[in-house]
Amino acid sequence: MDKIPTSSTLLFFAFCILWIKSYSAEQIQFAVLSDQGQSCQEACMTRHSTCDLMDLNRRNEEQMIDILKRELEIKCMMDDRTWWSFDQPSVVVDPLDKNFGRCLGWKGKPKYHDCSARWPTVRRVCLCSKTFSCLAKKWIR
């Protein structure tokens, strides 16, 4: 004798079919402040993500200030010199450094980005990205 599916069984199967068809991968990007002397590559890896400094090229100066001041809540003097070093943008945190208390590298755009660059007296401003994938097949047994 064949069983007639109940409404809850049908609803479950409909959900599973919709879930399979709705596979998605979402990428998020977020800013982090590395530890002193740490590279962006390391800072992002500790957050289970990858360094995405190319995204900085899409940011204008106002957006960079917004990341520094509002998003990361950094209190520093905004240095007007253009980006000149691979360890930028960064905040100088060592009192023995002549640039102590300054946010460096928020103006201008470099031709090359180096996620592995570091400097012992600074904390780098890093942009990280992480991709979240939703695989419905894992939910169906």
C-alpha positions, -999 to +999 in steps of 0.1 A: +000+000+000+014+034-011+016+061+015+001+095+006+025+123+014+013+146+041+013+184+037+044+188+059+063+162+038+054+181+006+064+214+022+098+199+032+105+186-003+094+220-018+118+237+006+147+214-004+141+220-041+140+257-036+171+255-014+190+236-041+181+262-067+191+291-045+228+283-042+247+315-037+281+328-029+283+361-011+315+381-007+319+406+020+347+432+024+357+447+057+384+470+071+408+459+099+437+475+117+466+451+119+487+446+150+519+467+152+544+454+126+519+429+112+512+426+074+477+428+060+481+393+047+485+381+083+458+404+097+433+391+072+444+354+077+437+357+115+402+366+105+398+337+081+398+360+051+421+372+023+438+406+018+421+427-009+441+459-012+431+464-048+397+475-034+416+506-021+420+518-057+382+521-059+381+543-028+384+581-029+400+602-002+367+609+016+360+571+018+395+565+031+390+591+059+356+574+066+373+540+070+400+554+093+379+577+115+344+561+115+348+525+107+380+518+126+377+547+150+413+557+147+423+589+163+453+604+144+465+634+126+458+630+088+491+634+070+487+653+037+516+636+020+506+611-008+510+574-004+547+567-007+553+533+009+541+497+005+532+495+042+505+522+038+478+531+045+488+529+081+489+545+115+522+552+132+519+539+168+556+539+180+563+571+200+600+569+189+590+573+152+590+609+139+555+603+124+540+591+156+502+597+158+499+602+120+476+584+095+498+579+065+490+569+029+453+579+027+460+602-002+469+592-038+470+557-053+501+534-056+508+514-088+514+483-067+498+469-036+517+446-012+496+426+013+528+412+028+545+446+035+550+456+071+569+482+091+578+478+128+564+511+139+530+511+122+496+493+122+484+488+087+449+497+075+438+465+057+408+456+035+399+419+037+374+399+019+356+366+026+333+345+005+305+327+021+290+298+000+256+283+007+255+247-005+220+232-001+232+197-008+248+195+026+213+200+041+196+172+023+201+137+035 
